[in-house]
């Protein structure tokens, strides 16, 4: 598969958040942590789904072009 899968996207996002670990100390709230986790999961799924759609679209375009050439 092309692009990032969900796990890889999550790792990149979490790594970015870990660049400032003090934030977790100062924002010590379970609800905020849950919201952040849900956002990470949602963004990662969106990235993976977008990559699948890109591959499908490219394959469809290649099939169309091959019909006319």
N, C-alpha and C positions, 0 to 999 in steps of 0.2 A: 504494500500500500504506500501511496505517496503521502508526504506530510507527516504531521504528528498524530499519534494515537492519543486516546484519553489519558492514559497513565503518563505519557511523556509531557503532555500539556500541563497536567497537575503538578508534576515535578518542577517544571519551569516557573509556574506561578508561585508555588510554595517557596522555591529558592529565592525568588524575588522578594517575597514577604519576609524572609529570614535575614535579609540584608540589614534590617533594623529590628533586632530582637527586643530592644527596650519597649517597643510599642506594645508587645504582648503583656509586658509587666505593667505598663501604665493603663492599658485598657483591659482590666481584669474583670471581664463580664462574660458569663457563659452564653448569653443570648447573642452578643456581638460575635463571639467566636463561632457559634453555630451559623450565623449569617455569612460570615467569611467562608466557612467550609462549604456551605451551599453555593455561594457564588463561584468558588473555585471549581466545584463539581460541574456547575452549569456551564461555565465558560469552557472547561475542558471538553465536555460533551459537544458543545456547539462547534468547537474547533474540529473535533473528530468528524462530526456530521458534515461540516463544510468541506473537509478534505474528501469525503466520500462523494459528495455532490460534484465537486470539481472533477474527480476522476470520471464519473459517469458522463458529465457534460463533454469532457475532452473525448472520451470514447465515442459518444454520439456524433460529435463533430467530425471525427476521423472517418466514421462509417459513412456519413453524408458526403464527405469529400471524395471518398473512394468510389462511390456510386457514380459521380460525375466526371471522374478522370479515368 
